[in-house]
Amino acid sequence: MHALGSVFLQTFCTLLEEEGNRNLELTRLMTRLSHTVAYTFQAKGRVLGGKKEMPCFLTKLTRDVFPFAETAKNSRAAGLSATSLVHTDGIRTRMPSIG
């Protein structure tokens, strides 16, 4: 195991740090991640030498999702964002039992 984590997670973090990738729709971001991992890395050693790690991204999403997008009025992130999935209506407030 690598000290910095898997190649998949290292590449994912690097992609999020690069300019413009935070505003990508989730499936586009995962496609770039899969491409980078597949064509950049391969295993070393006797047992796994030359083998590649290939992420498999399966989704049943029916709308565009922008989980890492910056919230701005002029942003292209017109689909869902992670914070837009949280609804505050219908949430019960907790009443103190001692009071």
PyMOL commands that set and color helices and strands:
alter all, ss='L'
color gray80, all
select helices_A, chain A and resi 7-17+21-23+26-40+82-85
alter helices_A, ss='H'
color red, helices_A
deselect
rebuild
show_as cartoon
